[in-house]
Amino acid sequence: MFQGTHTALITPFRNGQVDTEAFRALIERQVEGGVDGIVPCGTTGESPTLEQKEHLKVIELAVEYAAGRVKVIAGTGANATAEAIHLTSEAARIGVDGTLQVCPYYNKPSQEGLYQHYKAIAECSDLPIMLYSIPGRSVIEIAVDTMARLHADCPTIIANKEAGGDPERVTQIREALPESFQILSGDDPLTIDFMKRGAVGLVSVATNLIPDVMSKLVKAMLDGRVAEAEAIQEQYEDLFSTLMSIDTNPVPIKSAVALQGHCTDELRLPMVNLSPSNEAALKAKLEQYKLI
């Protein structure tokens, strides 16, 4: 279901509103770049600052613009279970292929709380669910035992986007759960390390900028052409490092796509634009890679 390359889409804004034409063009670039799926309204899409009506409209537009050419995996997670259920139920009505469910942030629920949260979401629709463990943003991680319990008890919970930065976690998940449970990398620079340990794909930030490159890397790994994937990784390592280090995601990737001319660099508070020095560094890096 979730194997391959999926883009954690930015949400382009213009004058405070979702820029629908820029969003359409962004999705066209992803399709042309060979990605397998798109993820609207993830945290890269600034979902915490989208109003619910906007959130659902962006998902609806993604389904319309993708037009069945790639999978649409809607970000419908929340730190309030009732909100996640509402967004997921509506996304199912819209016609998405699956949902991404971020680990509740700020609340710091127990593992039993996480289990009950995800179980309630799974019961609201038949959509395939990808869990999303990202302790850097949520403070807590989804424990391997909790994933195993959820997969055993909830037939639609079939994957995890692993964004904890630790390849060993992939090994632990792969050993504890059956092959029917898919693991995807949530960190572009760690994709190869994760796939060597059993991950089957990537939910990528960098694909907003270089969809063709990341699609080739993941396909090479899936086909067993490890040396080819490693050569791509080495070539783009400096770019990944810049995107991850100069500011908080999604500020650098939205700035990069804006520098390419595909959208504005408009963000919603509390996110703010790159400092002039960091923008200059990013521009220099994009010029180095002949991306602008």
N, C-alpha and C positions, 0 to 999 in steps of 0.2 A: 504493500500500500504506500509506504512512505520512502521507499528506496530511491536514492538519487540526490539531486541538487534542488534545493528549495530556497527561494529568496525571501528573507525577512524585509518586506518592502518598507521604504520610507513613505510617509504621508506628505506630499507636497502641499504647501499652503501659499495662498496669495491674498493679501489684505485681510487676513484673519479667517479666510474660508478655505475649504479643501479645493485645490486646483485640479479640477476633474480632467482637463485636457493634458496637463503634465502627468497626471496619474495614468491616463490611458497610454501615453507615449512611453512611460516607464515600463508598463506591462508589456507593450510591444517589444521593447528592447530585451526583456527577459525571455519572451517566447523566441525571438530571433537568436538569442544567445544560447538556446538549447537547454534551459532549465527544465526540470520536471514538474515543479510546482512553485506557487507563490503563496506567501503568508502575509495577508493584509492584517493590520491592527495588532501586530505583535508589539513588543516594547520598542523595537526599532521604528515602528510606525507611530510612536508617541501615544499609544493607547491610553495611558493614564490621564492625558489632557484632552481626549476626545469626549464630547458629550455622547450619551447613549444613542441618540438619533443619528448623529454624525458617524459614530462607530459602525452602526448597522448600514448606513448609506455607503460607507467606504467598502464594506464587505459586498454589498449588492453591486456596486460598480466593478469590483474586482471580478465577480462572477460574470458580469456582462462583458467586460473587456477581454477576459481570458477566453470566453466563448468555447469552453471545452477543450482548448488546445493544450492546457496544462492544468494540473490539479490546483484547487484553491483550498488552502488549509487556513481557516479563519482563526485569528487570535481572539478567543472569547473568554479567556481567563480573567479572574478578578480576585481581590482579597476578601470580597464578600460573596459567599456561596450563592445567595439568591440572585445577585447580579450576574454571576457566571452562568447560572441556569437560564436566566432570561436571555442573555446574549447568545448562548448556545442553542436554545430552542428557536430563536429567531433566525440564526444562521442556518439551521437545518431547513427551515421554511424557505429561505432564500435559495438554497440549493448548493451549498458548499460540499466539498468532498471529505472534509475532516476538520477537526479543530485542534488548536494548540492551547494547552491549559497551563499557564504560568503558575509556579508555586506561590501561594498567597504571601504577599509581602507585608511587612510591618507587624502583622498580627502575631507572628511566631507561634503558630499552633503546634501542639504535640503531634507525633506521628499518627496517633489515633485520630486527631482532628483532621490531619491531611487525608487519611483514609476515608473518613466520613464525608469530607468535602468533595473528593473526587468521585466517590461512589454515588453521591447525590447528583452530580453533574452527569455521570454515565447513565443514570436512570432516566434522564429527561429527554433523550433522543437516541437514535441508532447510529449517530455519527461516529466514525473511528476517532479515537482520541490519542493525541500525542502529549504526554506529560512534559513539563519543562522545568528542569531542576537548575536553578541559577542562584546559588547561595550568596554570590557577590551583590545581588540586588534584593534577595528575599531574606537574607540572614541565615535561614535554615536551608537544608537540602532535603530532598525526598529520599529517604533511606532505601537501600536496596531491598530490604525485607518488606518495606511498604509497597514498593513497586511490584514485588512478587505476589504479595497478597492481593493487590488491586487487579493485576493481570489474571490471577486465578479466579477472582470473584466477579469481575466485570469484563465480559467478552469484548467490549468495544475499546477497552484501554489496551492498546497494542504497541505503544512506542514511547520513547523518552528522548527529548532533546537534552543532551548532557552538556551543560555550560559551566561546570565547576572548575575547569582547567586542569583536571587530574586524569591522565590516561588510565591510571590504575583502576579508577572507578568503572571504566568501561569493561575491564577484565572482570571485576567483581559482579557487575550486572550480567555479563554474558555467562558467567559460571552459575549464577543463581536462577536465571530465568530461561525458559525454553526458546528455541529459535524463532518461534512465532512472535516473540517480543522484539521489536526493532529498536536499535540505538542509532541516533543521529548526532553528529558533532554540532555543538553550538558555538564553536570557536574556529574561525577560518584557519589560523596557523596550526591548529592541532588536528586537522582533518585526517592527515595521513596516519599519525600516531593512533588516533581513535579507530580508523578503519583497519589498521593492522591487528587491532584487538577485537574486532568483530562488529564495529559500526557499519551501517549500510548506506550512509549518506551524510548530508550536511544541510543544516539550515543556516544560510549564509547572509552576512551583512555585506561583504565585499562584492557580491553579485550585483548589487545595485549599480556598481561601477564597472565591473568586469565579468559579466555573466558568462561569456564564452570561455574565459580562462578557468573559472571555477568548475564549470560543467565538464570541461576536458579533464581537469584534475580528478574529479570524482569518478568519471567514467573510466579513466585509466586504472584507478584503484579497483573498481568493480570488475574490470576485465583482467586483473592480475598484472597489469603493466606498471609495476611499482616504480621502476627506475624513471619512467616517463613522468609519472606523477611527482616524484621527488625533484625532478629537474624543474618542473613548473613551480613547485613550492619554493625552491631555492631562488628562482628568478624573482618571485614576488614577495619574498620574505620582508624586505625593507618597507614595502608598501603596507603590508599587514601591520607591521610594527608601528608605522606612523599613524594609521587609522585607529589603532588601539590605544596609543599613548598620549596623543596631544590633547585629548579632551574626552568627556563622557559620551558614549554612544547614545543617541544617533547624531550628535553634533558634527563629528568629522565626516561621516559618510554623506550626510545631507549637504555639507559644505562642498565636498568633492563633486557630487552630482551637479550642484549648482555651478561650480567652476567649469564643468563640461557644457553648461548652457541648457540643461534639461529641466531645471526648475529654479525657483528662488531658494535662498538659504534661510527662509523664514521659519522660525521655531516658535513654540508656545512656552511662555513662562511656566515653570521656573527654569526651563532650558534657555540658554542665551548663546549667541554666536561666538565663534572662535575669536580670540584676541588677534589683533593685527599681526603680531609676530608669529603666532601659530598658523594663521591663514597663509602667511607668506611661506612658511615651511611646508605646508600642505601643497600649495601651488607649485613650489619647486619640485616636490616629490612627484606630482602628477606630470609635470613637464619632463622630468627624468624618464618616466615610463611612457612618454609620448601619449598620454591620455587626454591632454589638452593642447 
